[in-house]
Amino acid sequence: MNPNTIREFASSFQKSRILLTGFELDVFTNLEEKGTTNEQIYRKLHLDEHACERLMNALVSLGFLTKQKDLFFNTADSFAFLSKKSPEYLGGLMHSNHLWYTWSNLTLVVKTGKSANPSRFNARGEDWLFSFISAMHDRAKKQAPQQIAKIDLSGINSLLDIGGGAGVFSMEFVSRKPEIEATVFDLPNVVPITQKFIEKEGFSNRIKTHTGDYTRDELPKDFDLVFLSAIIHSNSLEVNEQLIKKCYNALNKNGKIIIQDWIMNNDRTQPISGAIFAINMLVGTEAGDCFTEKEVTEMLTTAGFKNISRIEFESGLGQMTAQKI
């Protein structure tokens, strides 16, 4: 690694911030197909004239906009993914914008060991919550087909999707095996968002919801499969131990649990994506972390599970499966 590579690595946040500011200000939605002048956009969005022009020019330079004389235009991709006028709008990108503020406090967090956002997940406001669920929806919709395809669903007729958010994985399970009765379990202020996504995707009559807080409430019972995707990294080891015991109690005999998350090596340095995500949990949660295979195995064994196995995906995510005998 040479000095130029290091400098480029260190300054890469600048490009990200330009895009996120354009997205946060909703520039892309407010550009007309016939083109929009800087004056039109700064007046419409109530921005500073000269600052707005610099931002617009930078977005052109980075390839997110085009410019012809005094008119700014969306590219085909920026309209498709960054404009609210498009059905493919990536609303979940606002979650990346929210992450900016917690990550900006990383140095202080490492000094103090205290999260930059210690508030509970369901106390962070509706805007934060909706953008978070949207981001998880966007990501899961790409990942779910590949990840669910590797799961043996023989003998699985009922599913509890814990912290299922937008319900994408439940949708994929039901698509693969229509006779499965799927239930998404999530917090009281998440479930209404879940129901909107389920309705939008056409699964209203096929996926149920159940409201609760797994840190306080018991889980509903009599399921053949309990599925936890991107859940354990939000919790402390102690909370996860309690949760997995609740999962054991929620399962029928011979039922299975699947934990899908970043599963780290014993040195906690691989996969790279998991090591980076552990920092995201450091700055954004009170006690979340990415756990090792050994730790997850011990949680499962302590709860009473048997036949523990693991698979990995190219993304770095892993699945650990165990059975209630």
Buried (B, 14 or more C-beta within 10 A) or exposed (E): EEEEEEEEEEEEEEEEBBBBBBBBBBBBBBBEEEBBBBEBBBEEEEBEEEEBBEBBBBBBEEEBBBBEEEBBBBBEEBBBBBBEEBEEBBBBBBBBBBBBEBBEBBEEBEEEEEBBBEEEBEEBEEEBBBBBBBBBBBBBBEBBEEBBEEBEBEEBEBBBBBBBBBBBBBBBBBBBBEEBBBBBBBBEBBBEBBBBBBEEBEBEEBBBBBBBEBBEEEBBEEBBBBBBBBBBBBBBEEBBBBBBBBBBBBBBEEBBBBBBBBBBEEEEEBBEEBBEBBBBBBBBBBBBBBBBBEBBBBBBEEBBBEEBEBBEBEBBBBBBBBBBE
